[in-house]
Amino acid sequence: MFYEPKDGHGLPHSPFNAIVSPRPIGWISTRGENGHDNLAPYSFFNAVAYVPPQVMFSSGNTKDSLNNLRATGVFCANVVEYAARDVMNASSETLPPEVDEFSHAGAQKAECSIIDCPRVADAPATLECRVTEIIRLKGADNWAVIGEVVGVHIRPDCLADGVFDVTKFQPLTRLGYKDYAVIRDVFSLIRPDEAKSGA
């Protein structure tokens, strides 16, 4: 099968949503100017640079998260573990801006250390971020947000032998359609340049 997205695919659901997968889930928390807290999952999220550390997420429309971070200049990216799948899913419900998704979904809330923003207290890790860019993407209402990571919270049980060990909490990933996956098997590969150098 071949199709050009501009012409449509003729299938019940867009295959593009499932082709680029698995994807990490950006569980984004923000606080509005009025003090209302927001928590929402985004399926287009990733780390994009090491130094300084930066992450991005994109939104298909102007949601509460986008309005809040535009006003405050900060957001948190919370890591989603398999054990939190139902809480994360509950936080995806479309609700009025004044509704606190933490309370609605049953997510434990804590304050950040550097920025004025809530975070998921029991997440395996949380990245406190300052917005560096908000980019208008092609399309009716598509936006990409880039944030510099200025603070990192790591749950103690997720550290093992000095490394952040994903096998300790089983990250939840986004596939396509209504599908998700959980990471349980991890293996390492030595890059060719490392093998040559004996590193």
C-alpha positions as CSV (number, residue, x, y, z in Angstrom):
1,M,0.0,0.0,0.0
2,F,1.1,3.5,-0.8
3,Y,-0.8,6.7,-0.1
4,E,-0.2,10.5,-0.1
5,P,-1.5,12.0,3.1
6,K,-3.0,14.9,1.3
7,D,-5.3,12.5,-0.7
8,G,-6.3,10.3,2.3
9,H,-5.6,6.7,3.1
10,G,-9.0,5.0,2.7
11,L,-8.6,3.1,6.0
12,P,-10.9,3.3,9.0
13,H,-8.2,5.1,11.0
14,S,-5.0,7.0,10.1
15,P,-2.0,4.6,10.0
16,F,0.4,7.5,10.5
17,N,-0.7,7.6,14.2
18,A,0.7,4.1,14.7
19,I,3.7,4.0,12.4
20,V,6.0,6.2,14.5
21,S,5.9,4.1,17.6
22,P,6.4,3.4,20.4
23,R,6.6,7.0,21.7
24,P,7.2,8.2,25.2
25,I,4.2,9.9,26.8
26,G,4.6,13.5,27.9
27,W,2.5,13.8,31.0
28,I,2.5,17.6,31.1
29,S,1.6,19.6,34.2
30,T,1.1,23.3,34.3
31,R,-0.4,26.1,36.5
32,G,-2.5,28.9,35.1
33,E,-2.2,32.5,36.0
34,N,-5.3,32.1,38.1
35,G,-3.7,29.3,40.2
36,H,-5.6,26.4,38.5
37,D,-3.5,23.3,38.0
38,N,-3.6,21.2,34.9
39,L,-2.4,17.7,34.0
40,A,-2.6,16.2,30.6
41,P,-0.9,13.4,28.5
42,Y,0.6,14.2,25.1
43,S,1.5,11.4,22.7
44,F,4.0,13.6,20.7
45,F,6.8,14.1,23.2
46,N,10.6,13.5,23.4
47,A,14.0,14.7,24.5
48,V,15.7,16.7,21.8
49,A,19.1,17.9,23.2
50,Y,21.7,16.9,25.8
51,V,23.4,20.2,26.7
52,P,21.5,22.0,27.9
53,P,18.9,19.3,28.3
54,Q,15.8,20.1,26.3
55,V,12.5,18.4,25.7
56,M,9.6,19.0,23.4
57,F,5.9,18.2,23.1
58,S,3.3,19.2,20.5
59,S,-0.4,19.9,20.8
60,G,-3.0,19.4,18.1
61,N,-5.0,22.3,19.4
62,T,-4.8,25.2,21.9
63,K,-5.4,23.3,25.1
64,D,-5.2,24.4,28.7
65,S,-1.6,23.3,28.9
66,L,-0.6,25.6,26.1
67,N,-2.5,28.5,27.5
68,N,-0.9,28.1,30.9
69,L,2.7,27.8,29.8
70,R,2.3,30.7,27.5
71,A,1.2,32.8,30.5
72,T,3.8,31.4,33.0
73,G,6.7,30.3,30.8
74,V,7.1,26.9,32.7
75,F,5.8,23.3,32.6
76,C,6.7,19.9,34.0
77,A,7.1,16.7,32.0
78,N,6.3,13.7,34.2
79,V,7.3,10.2,33.3
80,V,4.4,7.7,33.0
81,E,4.9,4.2,34.5
82,Y,2.7,1.2,33.8
83,A,1.3,1.4,37.3
84,A,-0.1,4.9,36.6
85,R,-1.8,4.0,33.3
86,D,-5.4,4.4,34.5
87,V,-4.6,7.7,36.3
88,M,-2.8,9.0,33.2
89,N,-5.8,8.0,31.0
90,A,-8.3,9.7,33.4
91,S,-6.3,12.9,33.1
92,S,-6.8,13.0,29.3
93,E,-10.5,13.8,29.7
94,T,-11.6,17.2,28.3
95,L,-12.6,19.3,31.3
96,P,-13.2,23.0,31.9
97,P,-10.0,25.0,32.7
98,E,-10.9,25.5,36.3
99,V,-11.0,21.7,37.0
100,D,-7.9,20.3,38.6
101,E,-7.0,17.2,36.7
102,F,-4.7,16.0,39.5
103,S,-7.8,15.7,41.8
104,H,-10.1,14.5,39.0
105,A,-7.7,11.7,38.0
106,G,-6.4,10.8,41.5
107,A,-2.8,11.8,40.8
108,Q,-0.7,12.8,43.8
109,K,0.5,16.4,43.6
110,A,3.7,18.0,44.8
111,E,5.3,21.4,44.2
112,C,8.3,21.8,42.0
113,S,11.7,22.9,43.5
114,I,12.6,25.7,41.0
115,I,9.6,26.7,39.0
116,D,6.0,27.6,40.1
117,C,4.3,24.5,38.8
118,P,2.8,21.3,40.2
119,R,4.3,17.8,39.5
120,V,3.2,14.2,39.8
121,A,4.6,13.4,43.3
122,D,5.1,9.7,42.7
123,A,6.2,9.8,39.1
124,P,9.5,7.8,38.4
125,A,11.0,11.1,37.2
126,T,9.9,14.7,36.6
127,L,11.6,17.3,34.5
128,E,11.0,20.9,35.5
129,C,11.2,23.0,32.4
130,R,11.3,26.7,31.3
131,V,9.8,27.4,27.9
132,T,12.4,28.4,25.3
133,E,10.3,28.3,22.1
134,I,6.7,27.9,21.1
135,I,6.6,27.0,17.4
136,R,3.5,27.2,15.1
137,L,3.5,24.1,12.9
138,K,1.9,23.7,9.6
139,G,-1.9,23.0,9.9
140,A,-4.9,24.6,11.4
141,D,-3.9,24.6,15.1
142,N,-0.6,22.7,15.6
143,W,2.0,23.8,18.1
144,A,5.4,22.5,19.3
145,V,6.8,23.6,22.7
146,I,10.5,23.4,23.5
147,G,11.6,23.6,27.1
148,E,14.9,23.6,28.8
149,V,15.2,21.2,31.7
150,V,16.2,23.2,34.8
151,G,15.4,20.6,37.5
152,V,15.2,16.9,37.6
153,H,13.3,14.8,40.2
154,I,14.1,11.0,40.3
155,R,12.2,8.6,42.6
156,P,14.8,6.8,44.7
157,D,13.6,3.3,43.9
158,C,14.3,4.0,40.2
159,L,18.0,4.4,40.7
160,A,20.2,1.2,40.6
161,D,24.0,1.1,40.6
162,G,24.1,4.8,39.8
163,V,21.9,4.7,36.7
164,F,18.2,5.5,36.1
165,D,16.9,2.0,35.6
166,V,13.7,1.8,33.6
167,T,13.2,-1.9,34.6
168,K,12.3,-0.7,38.1
169,F,9.1,1.0,37.0
170,Q,8.2,-0.2,33.4
171,P,7.7,2.9,31.3
172,L,4.4,3.2,29.5
173,T,4.6,4.1,25.8
174,R,2.1,5.3,23.2
175,L,1.4,3.3,20.0
176,G,-1.4,4.2,17.6
177,Y,-5.2,4.2,17.8
178,K,-6.1,3.2,21.4
179,D,-3.0,1.1,21.9
180,Y,-0.2,1.4,24.4
181,A,2.8,-0.8,25.3
182,V,5.0,-1.3,28.4
183,I,8.7,-1.7,28.4
184,R,9.8,-4.8,30.4
185,D,12.7,-6.2,28.4
186,V,15.9,-4.1,28.1
187,F,19.2,-5.0,26.4
188,S,22.4,-3.1,25.7
189,L,24.4,-2.7,22.4
190,I,28.0,-1.5,22.1
191,R,28.3,1.0,19.3
192,P,31.0,0.3,16.7
193,D,33.0,3.4,17.6
194,E,33.1,2.3,21.3
195,A,34.2,-1.2,20.3
196,K,37.1,0.2,18.3
197,S,38.2,2.5,21.1
198,G,37.8,-0.1,23.7
199,A,35.6,2.2,25.8
